[in-house]
Amino acid sequence: MKRALILSPFFYPELIGSGKYNTHLVEEMVRQGYEVDVWCSHPIYPSWLVTESKAEINRVTIIRGGRLNRYPKNVLLRRVVLELWYLCFFLKNMLFCKKVYDVVVPIFPPSVFALLLPLFKHRFSKVFGIVHDLQGVYAERDSGFIKNMVFSLIFFVEKRAFNACDHIAYLSAGMQKTANALYLIKQDKTSVFYPFVTIDAFVDRAKLSALIKDDEKSLVYSGALGEKQNGRGLVALFEAVLARDKSVVAHLFSTGAIFSLLKEEFEFERLVFHDLVDEGDLPELLLRSRVQVIPQAEGSSNGSLPSKLPNLLASGTGIFCITDQGSELIDILEQYALGEVVTSWDVIRNSKILVDMLNKNTEKEVNKILLSKFTKETLVAKILAEGAV
């Protein structure tokens, strides 16, 4: 039996998108015949407070750490703590682990730990990296002396981490093009696999009917709300839509520091702030959303492809996306009948488009041909093939 090691802090029952992604990836690897070990953190998202977990998955060995970690409120310092902790955690486990693996799968970010991978080549046959976010893209958007130092450090780490892999899978072609050019990675060493659907069935059990009423003109954002989502711009857009159409209700489902600040700062009739729903209620949330918004801050589209996109497509809900010119999201959503894409944060224009979408009241529609591009089976088959070489 093939043996694989997954390296990422985020894993079941972690709620963050990458945690769900990693969990579904591992389950598919097990289904395709792997024996899998996972080295991860106890859950920390969305509050960045450690919640001890002993959750298990059949045929998966989970080694958790970081139970005593304390994460600062500052985003940059929090990232430093996560990077340094996982570096030490990886090194300790690798020094004491006696197993030899056919393939090691580091999932970026974090990235610093991967600088040590060349020291342990005798412990595994292949390194198959998966890139969720390009941190260098987000850092490059900022200016100033400190920001430039941070970008230089991220550039140094990501370049060496990615080049320590025998093969790299990106979640979008835009990420592939950007990272390969930035870090001088050969094209034939990389591939693109879109994130995959993580919801098995979409059923409305009416558990959320008190939050989003039946037939409500619901404008919804759900998920993480950080710098790359431009939370302040998103709320301003929602307010403009509500001012245009008195029958619309806008909902933000999120948590975290930025979400809390926005909740305190903005008060508008029919603008409702909610905590994240339980994972089991997510299918109903998507079904009850007339339009879901995917916001990307200017200049960030090549940094990642939103992990929630496949679930939105599978639900058949309306999707309004704000992204950059040339973004891969434009090509994807052009194939989706209920999708609209804009390439600026023009509040007046965007609010008009959204009001038009909300008033169409069209039936849910799933594009099965488009959705077939968002599957985990092909990614795991590629990992299996690389590990066998």
Order of alpha helices (4+ residues) and beta strands (2+ residues): beta-alpha-beta-beta-alpha-beta-beta-alpha-alpha-beta-alpha-beta-beta-alpha-beta-alpha-beta-alpha-beta-alpha-beta-alpha-beta-alpha-alpha-alpha
